[in-house]
Amino acid sequence: MSLKERLQQDWKDALKGKEKFKANVISMAKAAVLHAEKTDGSSLDDEQIVEILAKEVKQRKDAIEEFKKGNRQDLVDDTEKEIQILMNYLPQQLTQEEIFKIIKASADEVGANSIKDMGKLMSAVMPKFKGRADGKLVNKIVKEYLSR
């Protein structure tokens, strides 16, 4: 079953189970995929859908920071629930240790050994983390690695 079909089936199941919150979150995800397909003019594969869902998760994580600044714990809680639902459609997230190992191997490949090589290293590692790790975390670990 493709990811798009899984989203559709889970949406139907949520509606049947009267899980309105979950149905709304999945509906928003489906809308983002549909919008991308209309913009692109073609059907998306699972990898492209994962990128879209990862972007949706990132937007929500950024929103949480703003909600915290505004003392809106209710919105923080709802947004965290949305993230949990969306994470079910993303590949297993890598641990910091796994990210570090990939960064170290990539640094050896491209010859990155100082903070000046950060751009070169980031462009080499980011495709390896698509949908599997948060970009901010990868950036932080790359900085730590190159600052040694």
C-alpha positions in Angstrom: 0.0 0.0 0.0 1.4 3.4 -1.0 1.7 6.2 1.6 -1.0 8.1 -0.2 -3.4 5.1 0.0 -2.5 4.6 3.6 -3.3 8.3 4.4 -6.7 7.8 2.7 -7.5 4.6 4.5 -6.4 6.0 7.9 -8.5 9.1 7.2 -11.6 6.9 6.5 -10.9 4.8 9.6 -10.6 7.9 11.8 -13.9 9.2 10.4 -15.7 5.9 11.0 -14.2 5.7 14.5 -15.3 9.3 15.2 -11.8 10.4 15.9 -12.4 13.9 14.6 -9.0 15.3 15.7 -7.0 12.6 13.9 -9.2 12.8 10.8 -8.6 16.6 10.7 -4.8 16.1 10.9 -4.7 13.5 8.2 -7.0 15.6 6.1 -4.5 18.5 6.4 -1.7 16.2 5.4 -3.7 14.9 2.4 -4.4 18.5 1.4 -0.7 19.4 1.5 0.0 16.4 -0.8 -2.8 17.3 -3.2 -1.6 20.9 -3.3 1.9 19.7 -4.2 0.6 17.3 -6.9 -1.5 20.1 -8.5 1.5 22.5 -8.3 3.8 19.8 -9.7 1.3 18.5 -12.3 2.1 14.9 -11.6 1.4 12.2 -9.0 3.9 12.0 -6.2 5.8 8.9 -5.1 6.2 7.9 -1.4 9.6 9.6 -1.1 8.1 13.0 -2.2 5.2 12.5 0.2 7.6 11.8 3.0 9.3 15.2 2.2 5.9 17.0 2.4 5.0 15.3 5.7 8.4 16.1 7.1 7.9 19.7 6.2 4.4 19.7 7.9 6.1 18.3 11.1 8.8 21.0 10.9 6.1 23.8 10.5 4.3 22.5 13.6 7.5 22.3 15.6 8.3 25.9 14.7 4.7 26.8 15.7 5.2 25.2 19.1 8.0 27.6 19.8 5.8 30.5 19.0 2.9 29.2 21.1 5.2 28.7 24.1 6.3 32.4 23.7 2.6 33.4 23.7 1.8 31.2 26.8 -0.6 29.1 24.8 -0.2 25.7 26.4 -3.5 24.5 24.8 -2.1 25.1 21.4 1.2 23.5 22.3 -0.6 20.4 23.4 -2.8 20.2 20.3 0.2 20.8 18.0 2.2 18.1 19.8 -0.7 15.6 19.2 -0.7 16.6 15.5 3.1 15.9 15.3 2.6 12.5 16.9 -0.1 11.6 14.3 2.1 12.8 11.4 5.2 10.9 12.7 3.4 7.6 12.0 3.8 8.3 8.3 7.5 9.2 8.4 10.4 6.7 8.5 11.9 5.8 11.8 13.8 8.9 13.0 17.5 8.5 13.5 19.2 8.9 16.9 21.8 11.5 17.5 24.4 8.7 17.6 23.3 7.4 14.2 23.3 11.0 12.8 26.9 11.5 14.1 28.1 8.3 12.5 26.7 9.4 9.1 28.2 12.9 9.5 31.6 11.5 10.4 31.6 9.1 7.4 30.5 11.9 5.1 33.1 14.3 6.4 35.8 11.7 5.6 34.3 11.3 2.1 34.3 15.1 1.3 37.4 16.0 3.3 35.6 18.3 5.6 37.7 19.0 8.8 37.0 22.6 9.8 34.0 24.9 10.3 34.9 26.5 6.9 33.8 23.2 5.3 30.3 23.3 6.9 28.5 24.2 3.6 30.2 21.4 1.8 29.5 18.8 4.5 25.8 20.0 5.0 25.1 19.6 1.2 26.6 16.1 1.4 24.7 14.9 4.4 21.2 16.4 4.1 20.0 14.1 1.2 20.9 11.2 3.5 18.6 12.5 6.2 15.4 13.3 4.2 12.5 12.7 6.5 14.7 10.7 8.9 16.1 13.6 11.0 15.4 17.2 11.8 17.5 19.6 9.9 18.2 21.8 12.9 19.6 18.8 14.8 21.8 17.8 11.9 23.1 21.3 11.6 23.9 21.4 15.3 25.7 18.0 15.2 27.7 19.1 12.1 28.8 22.3 13.9 29.9 20.3 16.9 31.7 17.8 14.8 33.6 20.5 12.8 34.4 22.6 15.9 36.5 19.9 17.4 
